[in-house]
């Protein structure tokens, strides 16, 4: 290598090192990296594209619940990410009942757990307890872990599985749907990606029914595509408003009517 070539190579390495320092400082302060604003001052015009890979690292974690919300309603995903609210629901109460009974406790213990988070929601818990059914089908599933948290460093994806078995996992829902829900397959695929297990169960606790889902490669592929779209929503893209039966009971209904969509929403 000639002297001029070595000098040019050394100069390029120094410039890349400067970019990396800017990236680290920007990430420490804000958790994100504004490459256009920060790097233009030192970025050489002839810098190779492969040297610019590092600014595109993913830093924000997407939750499985965000992915499922996107499938249900894109705007629900937006508001749950940017304006999260924690409120009591029959499903949350039923989940506490299920976990308590599966762990060998009773309804009183389930209410203790639920009321610790939502002390003024006794009526919701009573309603859930009246409708809850504990099926004998659950006996064939031997739980190894409950409320298990999973996180993928590679995908920056996280989620909590209600129950984990040797070769399967399970989460709780309320009623058996009239037809198979696409959101269930996507949720199962997300958990499969996190756990490495391809067999999922959904326990419909109001009907006492157990549904098995065998996760396919296509399911995982679809889940990854939706995760990409959720990341766009996380960055601030406001989806277009779509009317559905869920709007009547949605806690974000008023905010949704006032919030306008962004131009980029048409690409979601």
LOMI-703569 format. One line per 8 residues: number of its first residue (from 1); for each residue x, y, z of C-alpha. Coordinates in steps of 0.5 Angstrom, whole numbers, plus 2048, in hexadecimal, padded with zeros to 3 digits. Example, Ala and Ser with C-alpha at 12.3 -4.5 7.8 and 13.67 -1.06 7.14 Angstrom:
residues 2
1 = 819,7F7,810; 81B,7FE,80E
END
This chain:
residues 268
1 = 800,800,800; 803,807,7FE; 804,80C,803; 7FE,811,800; 7F9,80B,801; 7FB,809,808; 7FA,811,80A; 7F4,810,806
9 = 7F2,80A,80A; 7F4,80D,811; 7F0,813,810; 7EA,80F,80E; 7EB,80B,815; 7EB,812,819; 7E5,814,816; 7E1,80E,817
17 = 7E4,80E,81E; 7E1,815,81F; 7DA,813,81D; 7DA,80D,822; 7DC,812,827; 7D6,817,825; 7D1,811,825; 7D3,80F,82C
25 = 7D2,816,82F; 7CC,817,82B; 7C9,810,82E; 7CB,811,835; 7C7,818,835; 7C1,816,831; 7C1,80F,830; 7C0,810,829
33 = 7C5,812,823; 7C4,818,81F; 7C9,816,819; 7C7,81C,814; 7C8,821,819; 7CE,81F,81D; 7D2,81B,818; 7D2,820,812
41 = 7D8,824,814; 7DD,81F,814; 7DA,81A,80F; 7DE,819,809; 7DB,819,802; 7DF,813,800; 7DD,80F,806; 7DB,808,805
49 = 7D4,806,806; 7D6,800,80A; 7DA,805,80F; 7D3,808,811; 7CF,802,813; 7D0,803,81B; 7CC,80A,81B; 7C6,805,819
57 = 7C6,801,820; 7BF,800,823; 7BF,803,82A; 7B8,803,82C; 7B4,7FC,82E; 7AE,7FA,82B; 7A9,7F6,82F; 7A5,7F1,82D
65 = 79E,7F4,82F; 7A0,7FA,82B; 7A1,7F5,825; 79A,7F2,827; 797,7F9,828; 799,7FB,821; 796,7F5,81E; 78F,7F7,821
73 = 790,7FE,820; 796,802,81D; 794,808,821; 793,804,828; 79A,802,827; 79C,80A,826; 798,80C,82C; 79B,806,830
81 = 7A2,808,82F; 7A2,80F,82F; 79C,810,834; 79C,80A,838; 797,809,83E; 796,803,843; 78F,802,844; 78B,7FC,847
89 = 787,7F7,842; 784,7F1,843; 789,7ED,83F; 78F,7F0,844; 78A,7ED,84A; 789,7E6,847; 791,7E6,846; 792,7E7,84D
97 = 78D,7E1,84F; 790,7DD,84A; 797,7DE,84C; 795,7DD,854; 791,7D7,852; 796,7D3,84E; 79B,7D5,854; 797,7D2,859
105 = 794,7D8,85C; 78D,7DA,85C; 788,7E0,85A; 78A,7E4,860; 791,7E4,85E; 78F,7E6,857; 78B,7EC,85A; 791,7EE,85E
113 = 796,7EE,858; 791,7F2,854; 78E,7F7,859; 796,7F9,85B; 796,7FC,854; 78F,7FE,853; 78C,7FF,85A; 785,802,857
121 = 784,7FD,852; 780,7F8,857; 77A,7F7,852; 77F,7F5,84C; 782,7F0,850; 77B,7ED,852; 778,7ED,84B; 77F,7E9,849
129 = 77E,7E4,84F; 777,7E2,84D; 778,7E1,846; 77F,7DD,847; 77F,7D6,846; 785,7D1,848; 785,7CC,843; 788,7C5,844
137 = 78C,7C5,83D; 791,7C9,841; 793,7C3,845; 797,7C0,83E; 79B,7C7,83E; 7A1,7C7,844; 7A3,7CE,845; 7AA,7CF,846
145 = 7AA,7D6,847; 7A5,7DC,847; 7A5,7E3,845; 7AC,7E2,842; 7AF,7E8,83F; 7B3,7E7,838; 7B7,7EC,834; 7BB,7EC,82E
153 = 7C1,7F0,82D; 7C1,7EF,826; 7BA,7F1,824; 7B9,7F6,82A; 7B3,7F2,82B; 7B0,7F0,832; 7AA,7ED,835; 7A7,7E9,83B
161 = 7A4,7E2,83B; 79F,7E0,840; 7A1,7D9,840; 7A7,7D5,83D; 7A7,7CD,83C; 7AC,7C9,83A; 7AB,7C9,833; 7A5,7CE,832
169 = 7A3,7D5,835; 79C,7D8,837; 798,7DF,838; 791,7E0,83B; 78C,7E3,837; 784,7E4,838; 780,7E1,833; 780,7DC,82D
177 = 780,7E0,827; 77B,7DF,821; 781,7DE,81C; 788,7DD,81D; 78C,7E4,81F; 791,7E6,81B; 794,7EA,821; 794,7E3,825
185 = 799,7E0,820; 79D,7E6,820; 79E,7E6,827; 7A0,7DF,827; 7A5,7E1,822; 7A8,7E6,826; 7A8,7E2,82C; 7AB,7DC,828
193 = 7B1,7E1,826; 7B2,7E3,82D; 7B2,7DC,830; 7B4,7D7,82A; 7AE,7D3,82B; 7A9,7D2,825; 7A3,7CF,829; 79E,7D4,82C
201 = 798,7D4,830; 792,7D9,832; 78E,7D8,838; 787,7DB,837; 785,7DB,83E; 77E,7DD,83D; 77C,7D7,839; 781,7D2,83C
209 = 784,7D1,835; 78B,7D0,833; 78E,7D1,82C; 794,7CF,829; 798,7D3,824; 79E,7D0,820; 7A3,7D5,81E; 7A5,7D5,817
217 = 7AB,7D9,814; 7A6,7DD,810; 7A3,7DF,817; 7AA,7E1,819; 7AB,7E5,813; 7A4,7E9,813; 7A6,7EB,81A; 7AD,7ED,818
225 = 7A9,7F2,813; 7A4,7F4,818; 7AA,7F6,81D; 7AD,7FA,817; 7A7,7FE,817; 7A6,7FF,81E; 7AD,802,81E; 7AB,807,81A
233 = 7A5,809,81E; 7AA,809,824; 7AE,80E,820; 7A8,813,820; 7A4,811,81A; 79C,812,81C; 798,80D,818; 792,80F,814
241 = 78B,80E,818; 787,808,817; 780,807,81A; 77E,800,81D; 77A,7FD,822; 780,7FE,827; 780,805,827; 779,806,82C
249 = 77D,803,832; 784,805,830; 787,80A,835; 78B,80E,830; 784,80F,82C; 784,817,82D; 78C,818,82C; 78B,814,826
257 = 786,818,823; 78A,81E,824; 791,81C,822; 792,81C,81A; 796,817,817; 79D,819,814; 79F,818,80C; 7A3,812,80D
265 = 79D,80E,810; 79B,80C,809; 7A2,808,809; 7A0,804,80F
END
